[in-house]
Amino acid sequence: MQLQDRLQQRGLLTADDLRRLAEAQAAAPDRPVHQLILEKTTVPENTLLEVLGEEFGLDVVDLSSTKIAADVMQAVPSRLVHRRNIVPLERQNGTLIVATSDPGDLNQLDELQMVCGVKVRPVLANSREIARLIKTHFGVGGDTITQMVEAKGDQLELLEEIEADDSELAKMAQEASVVRLVNEILVEAVNERASDIHIEPQEHTLEIRYRIDGLLQRQNLPPEIHRFQAAIISRLKIMARLNIAEKRLPQDGRIKMRVSNREIDVRVSIIPMVYGEGIVMRILDKSRMEFNLANLGMLPETHRLFKQLLDLPHGIILVTGPTGSGKTTTLYSALNEIKDETLKIITVEDPVEYQMTGISQIHVHTKIGLTFAAALRSILRHDPDCILIGEMRDLETAEAGIQASLTGHLVFSTLHTNDAPSAFTRLIDMGIEPFLVGSTIEGVMAQRLVRTICSGCKEEYEPDYLALPNDFPRPSPRFQLWRGAGCRSCHHTGYRGRMGIYELMITNDEIREMCVQRVNAAHIRRKALDNGMVTLRQDGFRKVQSGATTIEEVVRATQGDIS
């Protein structure tokens, strides 16, 4: 019985699926049917593997928690592992058990048995799990980087033309193997939902780490990659339109590319280190960003108060927190909330991270004198209603923002402080007059990002009552919380995705008076708490109780924030 007949009997193929499949078979008669089914229909791969197992008489295995012994890994040359997309699992009575996702490729079994000199028994497994095991146990490359990259498809498309000179370094960086390797690094980072890529030269190796859900994860690489360090860095410089000959000074650039029909912006920062140039790339995936205030994870009361701030005709609304805490997303969501054809909204950013329709955005160019303060002085003549300042980083910018609010504009901006009350003292320390700070700031939102529990492996458990943090609410000696057990979709971390925790302080007359009197942040904080402010830690613990995240995540993100 044909594979598609088996699937149709199970009700897994619709008439449209069969039509698309027939068209694909006619266009590519040599392609294996199961590959076309995966590409052209909605049949899940694991379901397809079950049917393939019945057809070929093969076992289907789950590799999500498989560990491979060192002697088994050495049984198959890495070039075969990468070229055939197979992985050895174990030895049983002199037979080598090998996982594959293509049961119809008999040549791979013949080649394996000839090279390894042992009997080979194939089993079926998910192709993504096979790829993960190959990356974990064999590195991202085979015997050499060239062999690895030639086995991979080229899924990355640059959206801007790049130029390179005729130097030896440029020629080396433009070799097909180097181009595909760099593409592979970028594509994998996008597919893993990484926010940053860190390429770090060491004395005898080159390390690559991806920041996923806020934490860096080291990627396994073959030792030979160190030999290609100069070519990799030069290729990235060419893609970012930087000077490949300059190795002594920091450089910043940008790469615009398309991965699997998704437009991606990559901000590139290169800094000379002891063992070579270190590169950090910030990945901005436009397709994954949704600037919706309701989806940021604010508690209902916090969301209600923040929306009231957005309705004010003038004043300053600040969002504070460390780098990477989601401040830009919150501000963009706020602008998206108030955006209307009757309002003129102008932003001044360094750089413009996401382009939004209906909003005028200005990119700061400090080298030519277009600073935050200079841009603000100019845009006030453009009759704006709302202004977004990327960051109040100095006295001149802060004064310009204060002036804009005093002249009847609603001003949004960010500030680097640990909590909301500290924003007042930070501005005063910059040199702003206390009465101006107190009279213009209407509200301050401090925030952090915490990882959310993976929905695929979420489970209830009874926590150790005595081991809970002292400030964690204790409803009774016995109660349930949630955690992630670990599964393939979250790479066995128990977490997948992130959400915000928030501390919103609304400025009232008492706080304005305290500001004028230069009262320190601790006293302002106590007054805000008396007025009902929910701290970052309290907001986080409420989300622990709702099952969104864990105590460990909140404690990690709010160290020292016990109130």
Buried (B, 14 or more C-beta within 10 A) or exposed (E): EEBBEBBBEEEBBEEEBBEBBEEBBEEEEEEBBBBBBBEBBEBEBEEBBBBBBEBEEBEBBEBBEBEBEEEBBEBBBBBBBBBBBBBBBBBEEEEBBBBBBBBBBEEBBEBBBEBBEEEBBBBBBBBEBBBBBBBBBBBBBBBBBBBBBBBBEEBBEEEEEEEBEEEEBBEBBBBEBBBBBBBBBBBBBBEBBBBBBBBBBEEEBBBBBBBBBBEEEEBEBBEBBBEBBBBBBBBBBBBBBBEBEEBEEEBEBBBBBEBEEEBBBBBBBBEBEEBBBBBBBBBBBEEEBEBEBEEBBBBEEBBEBBBEBBEEEBBBBBBBBEEBBBBBBBBBBBBBBBBEEEBBBBBBBBBBBBEBEEBEBBEBEEEEEBBBBBBBBEBBEEEBBBBBBBBBBEBBBBBBBBBBBBEEBBBBBBBBBBBBBBBBBBBBEBEBEBEBBBBBBBBBBBBBBBBBBBEEBBEEEEBEEEEBEEEBEEEEEEEEBBBBBBBBEBBBBBBBEBBBBBBBBBBEEEBBEBBBEEBEBEEBBBBBBEEEBBBBBBBBBBBBBEBBBBBBBBBBBBEEBEB
